[in-house]
Amino acid sequence: MNILLKSAKILDEENKGLHKKVRDIWIKDGLIEKIGVSVKPDSRTKIIELPNLHVSKGWLDSSVSFGEPGYEERETLANGVRVAALSGFTDILLNPNTNPIPDSSGDIVFLKKTAAQKGARVHPLGSLTTAGKGTDLAELYDMKNSGAVAFYDFKRPVSNSNLLKIALQYAQGFNGLVFSFPLDISIAGHGSVNEGNISTKLGLGGIPALAEEIQISRDLFILEYAGGKLHIPTISTAGAVSLIANAKKRGLNVSCSVAMHNLFFTDDVLEEYDTNYKVMPPLRTSKDREALRKGLRSGVIDMITTDHLPIDIEEKRIEFDRAAFGSLGLESAFGILNSIFGTDLAIQLLTKGKERFNIPSVNIKEGEPACLSLFNPEGEYLNNKESIKSTSKNSMYLGKKGKGRTYGAVIDDQIFTNPE
């Protein structure tokens, strides 16, 4: 399909000649054919005109879960990548929390083929250990050759210190990236929320900041000894920001992300026992939230993720301490981040991180492949059930207002839009 984006305002700070300029963008056979004040396309072109249309380079989400294979009732791959594209994301890292867990090259090939050309481009994360059990390393090299961009036991810490050391050493042979989830289970115990005044008041088991920070300290010591590349997903405490800042000053090859909900909410919202607010790591204090925002602005935190995790209603509509962890986030991402950081910084953050995973970052230039996010940064937008296109509906953003909205994305010769 050939596509013409009419009167689109381009936000791309690296391209000074087009940044904040309104232009027509003609996409022909998946490539940007022409960028101009007024472009006349051929008769086979679909013309897209949307109110206050803005475009940027394609957005990345580094932590997305669906369900297929094994948990299709939560979300299928086909609908999941479509939802991601409608939410403005052109690229997603797919978490290995399916059944079976992807721990072989064949599993990675299945995920990529099943999701291909149905929406956002999928970059699978292979399981770090066989079946995610934390005992033996999985087929890391074979998975890398089949398209896995990194290796992660989803939301499971690498409890065996020697295993993490060996993983970091082994992955250096093929420039592999190892994830380590920041949680010491022996300290976290059966906690479900942040340990503090709120957990005490509500009578819920607490997860102290120490459980995250002591694990990160261990991981950084191992990284310094073993070498290699380490990514710490979804940090949530002020102490974690300081630890990673110091590690980067020492020259360690470490990156990290933060979940969007830890930038927006604090544990104060838990007073209604709404299980949609039960996430891992948990919502923390306003002090932690401010430190995370500063960490993003300073560059200590490398990227934002929605940490999108569909969960069946049966696993959420039960007692808080028995409910599953996780919330949706894709559909709400732009409006929430735009309301926190403003449009320019929100776009910078949404487009960061691809280089860490060796994902090509496509520029907005004639002759380049089309990889564009479409949005309107103005106006107030209410997150409600009608705006959720995911199969599951476990969103903590329901009823919350964001600024602006996404129209969708252009990925090669396909356009995914939801302008209503």
N, C-alpha and C positions, 0 to 999 in steps of 0.2 A: 504493500500500500504506500502511495505517495501522500505526504502530509504537508499542509501549509499552516503554520501557526501565525495568525494575524495579530499585528500590533502587540508583540510580546516584549515586556520590559526585561532585559537581561541583567541578572545579578551574577557577576563573575569578577571578583576583585583582581584575579591574575590576568585578566584580559582588559587592560585599561581602555583600549579603543572601543569596547562594546559595553563596559560596565555601566549599568543604569541607563542605557540607551534603549529606546523603543524601536524594534525592528520586526520585519517579517522574516520568518525562518522556514525555508522550503527544504523538506526532507524527501529525497528521491532514492528509492531502492535501498533504504536504510542508512544513507549517508546525507550529511548536511550539504545540499547542493548550492544553496544561495542564502546569504543574509543581507537584507537590504531594507531601505525605507519603504519601498513598495515593490513587492515581487509578484510577477505574473506567472503562475504555474501552468502546467499542461492540464488537459481536460481529465486526466486520470487521478487528479489530486483531490484529497479530502481536505476541505478548508475548515479550520478550527478557530472560532472566534468566541472568546470567553471574557466576562467582565474583569477588568483590571488584571489581565493575565501577566504573570511573571514567570520567568524560567531561570533555572540554574543548572549547573552540572548535576548529574544523578546522585541521589542520596544513598548512603550505606547504613544498614543496621547490622551490627556485629553480634547480635544475640536474638535469634528468632526461633521459636518452636512451633511446630504444627502437630501432626499426630500420625500421619501415614508414613510407614506401614505400622499396623498394630493398633492404632488409636484413631481410626478414621472418624469415629463419632465426635472427636474433639475438632478435627480439621483435616481435610484432605490437602495434598500438595497442590493440586490444581486450583482449588479455591484460595488456599493460603497465599500463593504467589500472586494471584489476581488481587487479593486484598492489599498486599504489600504495594503493588503497582498503583492501585487506586489511591493509596495513602502517600504516594509520591516517591516511593523507594524503587530504585532501579536495580539494586544489588542487596542481597541479604546473606548473612552467614547462618546456615541451618544447623541447629543444635542436634547432637546425637542422643535424643531421648525418646526414641521410638522402640518398637518391639518387632523384630530384633533390633538391638543397638548396632549401628553401622561400624563394624570393626574389621572389615575386609574391603579389598578393591571392588569386588562385585557389588557390595552394598552402596559404595560411593557412586558407581556407574548407574545403578538403579535410580538413586535419588536425582541425579542430574538429568537422566533421560526422561523420567516421569514428569519433572517440572519444566522441561525445556519449552520455551516459546509460549508459555501460558501466563506469563506475568513477569514479576521481578526475577532477575537472574540469580540462581541458587549456587552458592559456594559452600559445599558441605564441610562440616567439621567432623573428622573421624574420631571414634572413641580412642582415648589414650591407652586404655587397657582392654584386654579381651572381655567382651560383654560388659564393660564398665565396672568390673568387680574389684578393680584396684590391686590385682595380684600380679598379672603378667602383662608386659607390653603387647599391644595389638600389632597388626601388620602396618606399621607406620609408613615405611618406605613405599610399599605397594599402593597404599591409599593415597599418598602424595602424588604418585605417578598417575593415578586415576582421577585426580581433581580435588582431593581434600586440601584445604588451605591451612589447616592447623589441627591439633589433636587435644581432645577435651573429654573428661568424664563429667558430663553435665551436672552441675550443682553438687558434685561429689568431690570432696577434697582428696588430694593425693596424700593419704595418711602415712604411707611408707616413704620415709625420707630418702632411702637409698634408691627406691624406684624412680623418684623424681630426678635424682642425680643421674641415674643411668639414662633416663629419657632425654634429658638435656644434652648429655654427651653423645648419645646415639644420633639424635636429630641434627647435630651439627654437620654430619656427613652429607646431608642433602638439603641444608638450609631450612630445616623444619622448625615450626613454631609450636611451643608447648604451652597449653593453658594449665593454670592451677587455681582451683576455686578457693577463695580465702575464708576458710572456716576450720577451726579446731573443734572437732566433734566432741572430744572429751570435756571441753569447757562449755560448749553450746548445749550439750545434753539434749533434752526434749523441749527446749525453749521454742516459742513461736513468735515472739515479738521482741523488740529492743528491751534490754534490762534497764529499768529506771523507775521513775515515779509512776509512770503510766502503767507499766506491767504490775507493779505492786498494788496500785489502786484497783486494777481490773482483775487481779488474781490470776494472771496468766504467766506461764513460764517465760523467763527472760533469756535473751542471748546477749551477753555483754560485748561491748566493743573489743574487749581483750581477745575474744574468740577469733575475731578477724585479724587483729593486729599481730598476735603471736604467730599465726600461720604465715602471714606476709613476711614477718621477720625471718622465720625459718626458710621460706622460699628464696628470699634474697641472699641469705648466707649460702645456700646451696648453689644459686646461680653464680655468685662470685667465685665459688670454688670450681664449679663444673664448666662454666662458660655456657654458650648457647643463647637461645632467644626465648624469653618468658613473657607470657601475657597473663595478667591478673584481671579477670572479668568482674564487673559490678562491685567495685569497692563502695563502702557506705559510711566510713567514719573519718573524722578529722585526723586521727592518728595514722590511718592508712595513707592519707594524702602526704603527710610529713615523711613517712617511711619511704614512699616511692620517690618523693622529691630528692631525698638524700641519696637514694640509690642511683638516680639519674646523674646527680652531681659527681658520683664516684665512677661514672662511665659504664654502668651495667646496662645490658641490652634488655630492658624491661619496658613494657607498655601496660596500660590499664584502661578500663572503661568504667562508666558509671551509668546506672539505670536511671531513666528519666523520672521515675516516680520518687527516687531519693532526692531529686532536685526540686520537686514540687510539693510533696507532702512531708509532714513530720508525724511522729507517733501520736500526736494529739488527736488525730482522726479516728483512732481505734476505740474511742469511748462508746461507740454504738455497736461494737462487736461485729462490724460488717466484714465478712470473711474475704471480700474482694480486696481488702487492704492487707491481707496476709501474704507476704512475699518473702523471698529469700535472696539476698540478705534483707533483714527487716527494715521498715521505716525507722529512722533514727531521730535525733533531736534537732532543734533549730540551729544549734552550734555546728553539728555535723553537716547539715544542709548548706550552711553558709561556706564552710570549708570546701565542700565539694564544688560549689559554684566558683569559688576563687581558684580552685585547682584547675578547672576547665579554662578559665580566662587566662591563667598563667601558662597553660600548656603542660602542667604536670600530669593531668588526666588527658589521655590522648583522644578519646572519643566518647560519644554518647550512644547508648542503646535503649530501645524501648523495653528490652527483655520480655518481649511478647510471648505469652505462655497460655494458650487456651486450656481450660479445665472444664470437665463436665459439671453440670449443675448439681448432680448428686454428690460430688466431692466438695462443693462449696456450701450447699444449703444444709450444713450440719454444725455441731458445736465448734467453736472457734479453734480450740486446741486440737481437734481431729480433722479439720479442713485441710485441703491441699494448698500448698504454696503456689502463687502465680496470679498474674493479671494480664489482660490484653493491653496493647499499647500502640500498635501500628496506626490505627485510625485516628488517634488523638495526638500523634507526635508533633506535627508542625504547629498546631494551634497552641499547645501547651508550651513548647519551647519558644515560640514567638512571643508569648505573653511574659515569659521569664527574662529572655535575653534581648528581645528586639530582633527585627528581621535580619539585619546584616550578620550579626553574630550567630543567630540560629542557623542560617544557611552555611556559614563557615563550619559549624559543628556537625551539621548533617552530612556535609561532603567530606569530612575528615576520615582517615583510617584506612583507605584502600591500599595505600603503599605498604602498610604493615603486613597485609595478607597477600601481597603481590597481585592485587587486582588492578588492571589498567584503569587509570583515570582519564576519561575521554574529555577533551576540551570542546568548547563551543566555537568551532571554527569550520569554515568551508572545507569539505573533503574529509572531515572526521566522521566516524560513526555517530549516529544519533543516540544520545544517552542523557535525557533531559527530565527534570522534575518540574511539574506545572503547579502553580499555586496562586492564591490571592492573599497578600499579607494584611489586608485591611478588614475591618468589621469584626463583630463579636460572634462567636460560634458556640452553640450549646452541644455538648456531647450527650447524645441520647441513644436509646436502643435502635432507633431507625437509622442512625449513622453508622452502626456496627454491621459490617458485612461478613465478619467472621461467623463461623458456625456456632462456636461457644460465645457466651455473652458476659464473661466474668471480667468486666472492666471496672477498675476503681475510679475511672474518670467520668462515669455516668453522672449527669447533673452538674458537671463542672464546665465552666466557660473558658474557651480559648480565644486567642486573637488570630483571625484569618482562617483560611481553610485550604486544603489541597484539592486540585482538580484531577491529578493523576500523573502519568508519566509517558514519555515516548522512549521506547526501547527498540533500537534498530528500525525496522519498518512497521512496527506495531504501536498503536496508541491505546492507552487505557485511561478513560476519563469518566468522571462521575459528577457532572456539572450541576445536577439538580440541588 
